[in-house]
Amino acid sequence: MSASKETEGAVAVITIRNPPVNALSQQAVESILKVLKEVQFDPAVKAIVICGENGKFSAGADIRTFENIGQKSDSLSHFLEDVNSMAEKSEKPVIAAIEGVALGGGLELALGCHYRVAHVKARLGLTEVLLGIFPGAGGTQRLPRLIGLLPALEMITTGKIVFAPVALKLGLIDSVTEDNTIKAAIHFAQNVIGKPLESRRLCTKPIQCPPNMETIFNDSKIKLKKLFHGAISHQLCVEAIRAAVQLPFAEGILKERELLFSIFNSEQARDQAKARQYAFFAERRVTKWTTPSGANWKSASPHPIGVAAVIGLGTMGRGIVVCLAKAQIQVIAVEQDGKQLEMGRKAVTKILERETLTMQQRGLALMSDSFGSITFTLDFNSLKNADLVIEAVYENMALKKEIFKQLSSICMPEAFLCTNTSGLNIDEIASVTGRPHLVIGTHFFSPAHIMKLLEVVRGYHSSPTTISTVINLSKVLGKIGVVVGNCPSFVGNRMMGPYLHQAIFLLEDGCYPEEVDKVLEEFGLAMGPFRMSDLVGLDVGWRSRMESGLTGPKLLPGALVRQREGKRYSPLPDILCEKGRFGQKTGRGWYQYETVGGRNAVPDPWVQNFLHDYRKAHTIKQKPTSQNEILEWCLYPLINEGFNVLEEEIASGPEDIDVIYNNGYGWPRHMGGPMFYASMVGLPKVLTKLEVFYENNPDIPSLKPSGLLKKLVKQGSPPLKEWRSQLGYQNSKL
Ligand SMILES: CC/C=C\C=C\CC(=O)SCCNC(=O)CCNC(=O)[C@H](O)C(C)(C)COP(=O)(O)OP(=O)(O)OC[C@H]1O[C@@H](n2cnc3c(N)ncnc32)[C@H](O)[C@@H]1OP(=O)(O)O
């Protein structure tokens, strides 16, 4: 961990060294300061270049040192600001040579420099807000002075990262190079030696402000509240930028410091920051997968995938084709039916056109011919050329088995066979092939080209190489792959089950869909259970319940309306479906919509009357339910199922579950994920509540507290990072 100096003629090159990402620890900043002082006083040095070792400028503060967030991170920011200020005041030109990343404190350091030269592929951003803090080393004061109020407001409040070409357009950097960045920066430095520096010092620059600033700040706060559901740091960013506009630079720096300090002083803001930092490391932790049999990320090497095939061009298949093509993988897209194939081709082309436009807007000159080529075909035999096949037909075991039987004989013997399913048994599908070790589940989330999560479902026979290949593929696709075990509905949907049932029981007991949704959305979930069900389509669950005989023609005669095999059952969603209310797709569901396919959910008086009549018909007494009761009643059973999933070794650690929920189910990152949330609430409290719920509702088995939860409480509720050791897995490094 150091910064070193070399000289190239009259130019001193300071290199930050702290592998793997040149994070700015206390020691690293001390070292930069020391070398910077040294070169300031060296008469032979006429200009200074600052760069990072191994193609990365700096990923900002060392997040690992934030563990006990408080004064320490606060003073680290002040310290970095001292360095920034020294660079800014230097009488010799200081040039940041940005390769790879300049993020958070890394970009703040670059803003203290007089000039910035970046490699064309470099990424720049003030990402602090995504870790629950905000730029505290002058970033909120310098960025608006450099690129203007509105772009700075957007970058700082959302943590948006821009590529060098966009940064150049914004005026964030002065030059872009496709060649050696350090050499380009040295050359740049040589050209500016002796030129006046006053106009290059951001601390002296006025901010160009539009006249309606107050409206801009207020609108921004409202927008951020909706977007980030009550996360405090985003709001504070706006206040810091307001200070940049209203105060002289030095006072603005003091205000920035005061606001940052307020995060460390508020328990709620501190918890949100802890949760976000946990979520960051949890995403890295899940790449180091393990299975109960002892296979792990180190024990297998992934195979590269040059050609991938997708079978079925419905909504999921189309999205999967798009993400493979975007990753420049050659795709064979197969359909059974000519009309479906044509519709699929058109839909994929349309999405890729939109993606091209977005890429261009983001400064990535990626034209459609830079996507992997796609062959649309009805010919199943073309699958013989694929390294990996993803079957994405609808959820029907017989159909999937039929397809896998064919794949087994058509595909290369070493080809990997994946099934995109949200809950079917992988082993049953693998059993019809002659290569169960190469079969694995890939549960994509809709829309597949956008959602980051991929549940990678290991079957009993899936080999470590197969797991490793698909996890690697998920990274290539820009997704986060989480390895999970094979059980009905896997991890995410399995935990959703009790949550959705609980929400529906609340309707029987006196709540309305909009009331329940409001509580969960205020908690931070992207969508409450009823809006989400309307989006997914109520018919999906209805079909599956009919299939399993819970409702419809297969229901055994004499079954009670509100009970199945002695367990509480609510027929409410079945009745809605019988009335043709499938959600957004029919314009009616738990809500009403302005049109068929509309998205704006409006409370429906029909639903209210229907619930009223239903309660009356079943003589259910309406119970008043507080917001807190709604929250606990819905979330604690979801968490409880998470503990069951851990106990059964379906997920290998709490981080896996949290990554799944943060990236696939709209869980608010500033709440860390359901398991992290449970650890913050306190396991004894969750357990006690579940015990009371179960005692009062013995006909709801999902309320029965999980054995693992009880065990952890009995052991004195160890911190989350120790739960893994209770499962026989290696200890978490978090
Ligand atoms: C002196 C401080 C003064 C002011 C304070 C300012 C506040 C901040 O700067 S907050 C930090 C802001 N920085 C970020 O948000 C960047 C976070 N990192 C990333 O986004 C990515 O890691 C990446 C830099 C884009 C690299 O991505 P990738 O190539 O996919 O590799 P990863 O697997 O993500 O990371 C590799 C390895 O590095 C660890 N790591 C990354 N960033 C940091 C960091 N800032 N601090 C500490 N460690 C970091 C990451 O955990 C990985 O470690 P493993 O042990 O291999 O898992």
The ligand as a Gaussian input file, in Angstrom:
#p B3LYP/6-31G(d) Opt

LIG

0 1
 C       -9.697000       8.308000       1.427000
 C      -11.133000       8.242000       1.332000
 C      -11.732000       9.546000       1.178000
 C      -12.922000       9.766000       0.766000
 C      -13.960000       8.810000       0.762000
 C      -14.701000       8.629000      -0.285000
 C      -15.782000       7.645000      -0.280000
 C      -15.570000       6.540000      -1.261000
 O      -14.694000       6.570000      -2.074000
 S      -16.633000       5.268000      -1.100000
 C      -16.030000       4.102000      -2.320000
 C      -16.520000       4.428000      -3.672000
 N      -16.105000       3.404000      -4.563000
 C      -16.954000       2.538000      -5.124000
 O      -18.127000       2.593000      -4.961000
 C      -16.325000       1.472000      -5.997000
 C      -16.689000       0.105000      -5.536000
 N      -16.128000      -0.917000      -6.382000
 C      -16.665000      -1.258000      -7.569000
 O      -17.618000      -0.697000      -8.038000
 C      -16.031000      -2.436000      -8.290000
 O      -15.419000      -3.242000      -7.353000
 C      -15.010000      -2.006000      -9.359000
 C      -13.964000      -1.078000      -8.800000
 C      -15.752000      -1.337000     -10.523000
 C      -14.265000      -3.273000      -9.905000
 O      -15.224000      -4.190000     -10.356000
 P      -14.764000      -5.664000     -10.811000
 O      -13.664000      -5.568000     -11.767000
 O      -16.011000      -6.379000     -11.205000
 O      -14.144000      -6.352000      -9.524000
 P      -14.796000      -6.624000      -8.105000
 O      -14.959000      -8.085000      -7.954000
 O      -15.984000      -5.795000      -7.901000
 O      -13.671000      -6.086000      -7.127000
 C      -12.394000      -6.728000      -7.033000
 C      -11.996000      -6.784000      -5.573000
 O      -11.803000      -5.449000      -5.114000
 C      -12.589000      -5.194000      -3.948000
 N      -12.980000      -3.779000      -3.980000
 C      -13.522000      -3.094000      -4.968000
 N      -13.687000      -1.815000      -4.638000
 C      -13.204000      -1.681000      -3.385000
 C      -13.084000      -0.584000      -2.506000
 N      -13.449000       0.646000      -2.841000
 N      -12.578000      -0.815000      -1.292000
 C      -12.168000      -2.051000      -0.918000
 N      -12.263000      -3.143000      -1.733000
 C      -12.766000      -2.942000      -2.950000
 C      -13.767000      -6.128000      -4.108000
 O      -14.385000      -6.366000      -2.885000
 C      -13.094000      -7.362000      -4.673000
 O      -12.476000      -8.012000      -3.597000
 P      -12.514000      -9.584000      -3.442000
 O      -11.817000      -9.866000      -2.163000
 O      -11.840000     -10.142000      -4.652000
 O      -13.940000      -9.981000      -3.418000

